Amino acid sequence: MVDNADSGADGRRIVVGVSGSLGSLAALHHAATEARRTDAEVLAVLCWVPLGDELGYRRTPCPPVITAGRDAAVVRLRQALDEAFARRYAGLRLRCQAVRGDTGHTLVRCADRPGDLLVLGAGRERGRLARLVHPSVSAYCVRHAACPVLTVPHPPLQRDLEALERGGHGLRAAAAGN
């Protein structure tokens, strides 16, 4: 894993949730900009769970499944960092971790120092039923984190892609306004 800095216990730290989505890449860029401005360390965290979720794994433990899940998470984190920074980390104290656990709970646990800032992509807008079945990570973090939480809005490209997924109605309306 990329690890360009030691984790000074008294320094400022910006913990950023990374999934590889456009929203998480925007959050990673925002965290990097803030870290350079304030001389803080960035801790990029990708959360993962075993195939079949934790409950399924506990019922039928299989160590190779854990190893494969962890390895896939590390690869995904490296890809996200490469996409975000094109392997240019100069001037950025960056540590990265692929951490096993539920995303919201794990990010709150990682951002546990008094001076931490937790940065997240805002996530995609969903209907009421989807929010009940899969609660928002950012909402969970805002409610449970002991440090400030910053949610970075969707980048314009992500909004355009989501409009295309919904049938392109948002894009047609935006084009008609131009």
SULNORPE-V68090 format. One record per backbone hydrogen bond with DSSP energy under -0.5 kcal/mol. NH is the residue of the N-H (numbers start at 1). CO is the residue of the C=O. Records with the same first field share a line. If there is no record, write none. Layout:
NH: CO  CO
This chain:
4: 94
5: 94
8: 6
11: 8
14: 41
15: 13  117
16: 14  43
17: 119
18: 45
25: 21
26: 22
27: 23
28: 24
29: 25
30: 26
31: 27
32: 28
33: 29
34: 30
35: 31
36: 32
37: 33
38: 34
39: 35
40: 35
41: 12
42: 93
43: 14  41
44: 42  95
45: 16  43
46: 97
47: 45
48: 99
53: 50
56: 52
57: 53
58: 54
59: 55
60: 56
65: 62
66: 62
67: 63
68: 64
69: 65
70: 66
71: 67
72: 68
73: 69
74: 70
75: 71
76: 72
77: 73
78: 74
79: 75
80: 76
81: 77
82: 78
83: 79
84: 80
85: 81
86: 82
88: 85
89: 87
92: 89
93: 40  91
94: 92
95: 42
96: 2
97: 44
99: 46  97
101: 48
106: 102
107: 103
108: 104
109: 105
110: 106
111: 107
112: 110
116: 113
117: 13
118: 148
119: 15  117
120: 150
122: 152
131: 127
132: 128
133: 129
134: 130
140: 136
141: 137
142: 138
143: 139
144: 140
145: 141
148: 116
150: 118
151: 149
152: 120  150
158: 155
159: 155
160: 156
161: 157
162: 158
163: 159
164: 160
165: 161
166: 162
167: 164
168: 163
172: 168
173: 169
174: 170
175: 171
176: 172
177: 173
178: 174  175
